[in-house]
Amino acid sequence: MKHKIAIDDIESSDNKTVSYEFNDKIDGIESLGNIYSKLEIKSLGDFIQVVGNVKGILSLECDLCLKKFDYNMDFVIDEMFAKHALQDEYGKETELHDGQFITDLNGENEIDIYDILYQSVILNLPNRKVCGINCNGEKFFQKEEISDPRMDVFKNIQIQPKSK
């Protein structure tokens, strides 16, 4: 299945909008079944907007106990792409504000939907992957009292308040 959309196809379509459905696995991402996404790709003059929803069940490994667990993923994609190079217009350094992240296509004539989905799924994974509230991972970590003999000198220091 083709996972690239030509910019010319977007420009020549009704309302300069193309709908795209993805229902497949993504290489490098372990999932139970397919990852499903329904996207709307719209031309906005010098920019192209990709908006849609991504759903699927991923198989992740718990950061604490290392057991596999199912993670129900459901998030919204809202990406902007510039058809022409932005570097000339904005110079070398530009301060970006919330909602201003734009990917420069650098003259490419198509958008790789597969790559957008891969990156979006990776970026929407939780920072700390924990299998559940009852994870037994804490049993694997034991607090050890590590004593550094060089620091023993500081244990006996008494700090007295300044007198007036």
Secondary structure by P-SEA (a helix, b strand, c coil): ccccccaaaaaaccccbbbbbbbccccccccccbbbbbbbbbbcccbbbbbbbbbbbbbcccccccbbbbbbccbbbbbbbbccccccccccbbbbccccbbbbccccccccaaaaaaaaaaaaccccccccccccccccbbbbbcccccccccccbbbbcccc
